């Protein structure tokens, strides 16, 4: 007879997981109601989306050295056309991708991987700080997580005996080729899936399946070529230069290469915080076990990682946790897949108590994951040094007729968004904010450091009796602002009148 402990153990674990998942979704939605400003990258990306109509989005590369999949941009554009262009609306799709990621992860873990407790990896992912952070941001990274898991679920969810093989190859090729237009890292996942399929087909001498992988690959390659020449060639080369040093060395030639490889790996594992070395060890060891188990589905994920590392080594995919966000749900799947296999292993050897302990430990890692506890506090939702929205609203309250406003270049994308992209006057996007007329605005386009020509900027600041100066993250970086501080100290005084969330607004008063 089943004991009471046995009867209620699995439901208890599932209830804990569901509570964590619900907490993650509530936290993500709550973060959007805090009302924080778009930070630089969000506002820089919003510039192109907001200032171009539906037919101009793909006419040229994105401004402010930004990059995003064209399909993702069109989804965002349609969203703003339907619901309005506000920072709140811009972030809603990421919340939806976050929920979609959790749903697809559950389906993949349950239907494809046959995990006994498929809610465990979902709960862990839902409460990861880095996942929650980007679940509430106007950037394509959360969409990358969704599409990565969707590719795996769809490919391994359609069995070979359900669809005629040639038709399946075409369907998969068209589906894969379409997803590339919505997510850049999808290329790695698709490559990983096709590589795993090809290798296992060759091992098993399944020439029909191998030919299907080739057909799908050809269709994907054609789609990628079209996508490359239609969109990817328009990406600003400055992005590659900015991330030039953030790459894995593919061939280890010296200790410097070893150090670089370690630093890049540590950078990617950092979002796991205290568990980063445990996760790294499990993922590394699991590769050997997956080869032994002939676990094609898991190996396709490893091949996707390998392709991403290779792309990084040739300067095509820089190492950054937000650009590699798609990797974290996949790593979680690997860790919990191995955990479930270990649970099965223990059960086979009648070590039932040990297996239950293992499951409880996995459940506790979901509860102890710090994302929900951290972001449920509004103080942790704000982005220090980038809260130009609040700074802008405060400035509007201070303005009087004929006042002058200088906007520091680092604050320009955020200021322009909330100023309805007016560069010469104050024109709040929020109609409830009232401002006096005849306020003169100058928006800087370069830093105010010694390496830049700042004459026109400084002439504007000095030409009147006083001037408000809107600044953001690099306000105290000598390379970006030293000319401003030296010149204003020589000709007058700078008064800091706002500094909420480390985002400063100054009032310059010229000496008489």
N, C-alpha and C positions, 0 to 999 in steps of 0.2 A: 504494500500500500504506500502511496506517495505521502511523504511527511509534509507537515504544514510548511516547513522551511522550503521544501522543494516546490510546493504548490505556489507559493507567493514570491519566490526568488526572482524569476524572470519578469513577472509583472512589476515588481518593485524597481528593478533596473530600468525597465522601459519608462516607468513614471518619472524616475529621476532624469532620464535622458530627455523626455518630452518637456519637462520643466526647464531644463537648460536651453533647449531649442526655442521654446516660447520666450524665455528671458532674452535670448539673443535677438530675436526678431523685434521684441518690444524695445530693446535698447537701441537697435539700429533706427527704428522709426523715431524714438525719442530724440536721438542725436540730431535729426533733421529739424525738430521743433525748437532746439536751443537757439537757433538763429545766428550761427556764426557766419563770418564773412567767407566768400570764396578766397582761397589762398592763391598764391601767384600762378601756379600751374593750372588750376581750375579756371581762373579768370583769363589767363592767356589763351586757353583752349576755347573758352566761351566767346572770346573776341571774334574769332573766325565764324563760329556758329551763329552769333547774334548779328553780325554786320553783313552777312551774305544771305541772299534769298535761297530758296530751295534748289534753284537751277545753277547757282554759283558756287555751291559748297565745294565741288570737286574741280572747279575751274583752274585752281592753282594750289600750291602747297599751303599749309596752315601757317598763320602768322605766329610771331613770338617763338619760333623754333619748336613748334609742337608737332606731335604725330598721333594719329588715331585711325583705326580702320574706317573705311568709307561707309560701310554698312551700318556700323555703330553710330556714326555721325548722322546718317539719315534718320535712324530711329529716334535719336535725341531731337533732331529738327522737327520731326512730325509731332513729337511729344510737346515741344514748346508751342507749336502752332495750334495745338488743341487746347492745352491747359495754361498757356501763357509762359513768358520767359522771366522766371524768377530763380534765385539760387535754390529755393526749396524745390521747385519743379525740376530743375536740372539734375538734382541728386536722386529723385525718386526712381528712375530706371535702375540705378545701382542697388537700391534697396530691393527692387523686384528681382534683379539678377542674384542677389544674395539669397533670397527665399528660394528662387529656382535652383540655385546650386545645392541647397540643403535637400530639396525634393529629389533632384536627380541623383545625388549621392546616396540617398536612402534606397532608391530604386535599383541603382547599380550594385550596392552592397547586398541588397536582399535578393533581387531577381537574377543577377548575373554571377555574383560571387558566393551566393548561398550562405551568407553569414547568419549565424543563429541569433545574434543581437545586432541587427544592422543600424539601430539608432545610436549605437556608441560612437562610431566615427562621425556621424552627423552632429551629435552634441558637442564633440570636441571641436569640430570645425566652426560651429555656430558661436562658440565662446572664445575663439582665438582673437587676441587683441588686434593683430594685423588685418584679419578678415573683417572684423567689425569696423575698423578704421576706414577701410576702403569700400565698405558697403554703403558708406554715406558720403560719397565723393563723386564729383562730376569728372570722372576719368574712366577709361575702358577696362580697368584691371579686374573689376568684379565680373564683368561680362566674360573675360578670358577664362575665369574659373568655371562659369556656367557652361561655356561652349566646350571646354576641355572634357568635362564629365559627360556632356551630351554626346560628344563624338564616340566615346567609349561605350556608353549605354546603347546607342543606336546600333553601332557596328556589331557588338556582341549580343545584342538583343534580338536581332533578326537572324535566326538560325538558317544554316545552309539548306535544310530540308523544307523550309517554308516557302522559298522563292527559287525559281530556276536560276542556276548559277550565273549564267551570262547576264540575266536581268538584274540579279543582285549586285554584280560587279558594276553595272552602269548606274544603278540607284545609289550605291555607296560612293561612286566617283562623283556623281552630280551633287550629292549631299556634302561630301567632303569639300568639293570645289566651291560650293556656295558658302560654307562656313568660313573659309579663308577670308572672305570679304568682310566678315564681321569680327574677326579676332586674329591678330597677327601670330600669337603663339600656337594657334590651331595647327600651323604648319608642322610644328614639332610633334604634336600628338598624332596627327595623321601619319606623319613619317614613322612614328613609333609603332602604330597599329599595323601599317603595311609591311614594315620591316619584320615584326614578329610573325605576321601571317606568312610572309615569304620564307622565312627561316624554317618555321615548323612545317610548311608545305614541302620544302626541299627535304627535310629530315624524314618526313613520312612518305615522300615520293608521291604526294598528292598533286599531280600536275594540273588538274582542273582548278583546284583552289589557288595554286600558284599563278595560273594564267588570269584568274579573276583579280588577284592582287595587282598584276601588271596592268590590266585594263583600267582598274580604278585609279592606279597611279598615273597613267597617261592622261586620263580626264582631269585629275587634280593638277597635273603639270600644265595642261593647256589653260585651265582657269587661273593658275598662278601667274602665268606669262601675261595674260590679259590684265590681271590685277596689278602686276608690277608696272607695266607700261601705262596703264590708266591712272594709277594712283601713287604707288610707292616711289617712283622716280621723282615725284614732286616734293618729297620730304626734304627739308632743309639740311644741307650737309653739316651745318653747325652742330646738329645733335650728335653726330658721330664723333666730332672733335671734342665735344663736352665730356663724353663718356669714354674717351680713348683709353684710359688706363684701367677701366673697370672690366677686365676680361680674364677668363681662365687661360693659362698657358697650356696648349694642347700637347706640346712636347716638352718634357722636363729636361733642361740642359744644365741647370745650375741650382745652387741653394736659393738664389733669388726667385727662380721659378717655383721652387717648393714653397717658399714663403708666400708668393703671390697666389698660388693655388689654395693654400690654407686660408689666406685672408678672404678670398672670394667665397670659399665654402663657408667660413665663419660668418660672413656677411649675410649669406642666404639662410643660415640656420638660426641667426639671432632672434627672429620673431618667436621661436619656441622657448626663449628665456631659460629658466632653470632646467627645462627638459631637453635643451638643444643637443647635448651630448648623448643622451639616451636615445633620442629620435635618430640622430646621425648614426649611432652604433646599430640600432635596429634596422634602419633602412639599408645600411651597408651589408650587414649580415644577411638580411632577407634576400638580397640579390642572389647569393649562393643557394639559399634554400629554394628560391623560385626556379632556378635552373634545374635543381634536383627534382622538384615537384613537376617540372615542365608546365609551369603556370604561365601560359601564353598571355593572359590578360594582364598579369602583373609585369611581365617582361616588356610588354608594349609600353607601359609607363616608364620603365627604366630606359628603353630605347629613346623615348621622347626626351628624357633628361639628357641623355648623351648627345642628341642632336642639338639641344639648346646650348650645352657646353661647347660643342664644336662651333656653333654660330657665334658664341661669345668669343672664342679664341681667334676668329678671323675678323672681329670688330663689328659684327652684324647684330649682336644682341647683348648689350652691356649688362653687367651684373648689378642688379638693384632689386630690393625686395618687392617693390611695387610692380616692376615690369615682370618679375618672376612669380607674381602672386598665384598664377594658375598652378604652380608647382605644389603649394601647401596643401590644398585638399587632396591632391594625388598622393602626397607623402603620408597624409593621415590615413588614407585608404590602405596603403602598404602596411603601415604600423598595425592597424587594427585587423587587417587580414591575417598577418602573422600571429597576432594575439589570439584570434579565433582558431587558427590552425593549432596553436599550442594548447588551447582549451580542449579541442577535439583529441589531441594527443594524450592529454592527461586523462580524459574520460576513458579512452581505450585501455588505459593501464589502471583503471579503477581508483584513480587518485581524485575522486570527485570533490573532496574538500579543497584540494589545491586548485582545481579548476575554478571553483567558486571564488576563491581568494583572488585569482587572476582577474576574473570579471569585475569584482568589486574594486580592485585597484584601477582598472581601466575606467570604470564609472567615476571614481574619485578624481582622476585626471581631468575629466570633463568638468566636474564641479569646481575644481581648484583652478582651472584655466582662468586667467585674470581679466579677460576682455569685458565681460558683463559688469563685474564689480568696478572696473576702472571707468568705463564710459557712461555708466548710469549716473555719474556725478558730472554736472554740467561744467564744472571748472576744468575737467579733463577733456572736454569736447572742443573748447576754444583752441585756436591755433596761435600761440604767442608770436608776436612780431608781424603777424599777417592780418590782424583784425581791422582792416581798412573800412569795413562797413560801419562799425561803431564809430570809428574816427570821422568818417564822412558825415554821419548823422550829427555828431557833436559839432563839427565845423559848420554845418548849415544853421545850427542854432546860434552860433557866434557871429555870423556874417551880418554886415551892415552895407547899405548902398555904397557902391564905388570901392568896396574892398577888393584886394587882389590875392590870388591863390596860386602858389607854385606847387606842382605835383612832382615829387621825386620819381625818377624813372622806375625804381623797383616797386613803387606803389601804383604805377600807371595802369596796368591791366585791371586791378581791383577798382581803382577810382573811376576809370572809364566805364566799367560795367554799371556801377551804382549811379553814375552821372549820365546814364543813357547815351554814352559814347559821344557826348559833346566835349569838344576840346578847348573851347574859348569861353564858355559861360557855365554857370551852375544850372543843371537841369536834372533834378532827382528822378530816378526811375520810379520811386515810390511817390505817388501823387499826394500822399498825406503830408509830405515834408514841404513846407513853404519856405522860400528863400527870397531875399530882396533882389531887385533887378540890378543890372549894370555892375555885376561882379565880374572882374576880369580873371581869366584862368590861363595858365601856361603849363603844359604837360611836357616834362623832360623826357627825352628818348635815350639819353646816355647817362652813366654814372657821373658824379661830380668829383672824380679823383684826378690826380696829377696827370694820368695817362690820357685824359680826354679833353676835348675842347669845350670848356665850360663857359666861355665868354658870354654867349647869348643868354644862357640860363642865369648867370650872375647879374647881368645887366637888368634883366627883368626884376629880380629880387631887390636890387638896389635902387631902381629908378624912382620908386615912390617912398613915402614916409615909412610904411610898414608893409608886411606881407605874411600871410599864413603859408606854412610849408608843411605839406602832407608827406609823411615818410613811412617806411615800413622796415623790413628785416635788416637791411644793410646800413641803417642810419648811423651806426657806430663803427663801420668798417672803413679804415683810412683809405683803402684802395678805391672805395666807392663814394666817399663823402668828405675827404679831407679838405678839398678846395672850398667846399661850402662852409665848413667850420672856420677855416682860416680867414676867409673873406668876410663873413658876417661878424667875426670877432674884431676885425679891423675897422669896420664901418658902423657897427651898432651892437645890439644885444639880442640874444635868442632866448625866448622864454618858452619853456615846455608847458603847454596848457592842457595836454591830454596824454595819458600813458596807460590806458586800459589794455590789459593782456600784452604788455610790453610793446605796444604799437603807438609811436609818438606823433603828436601834432605840435608844431612850433609856431610861435608868433615872433617874427623878426621886426624889431623897431630900430630904424636908422637914426644915427646920431644927427643932431641938428647943428 
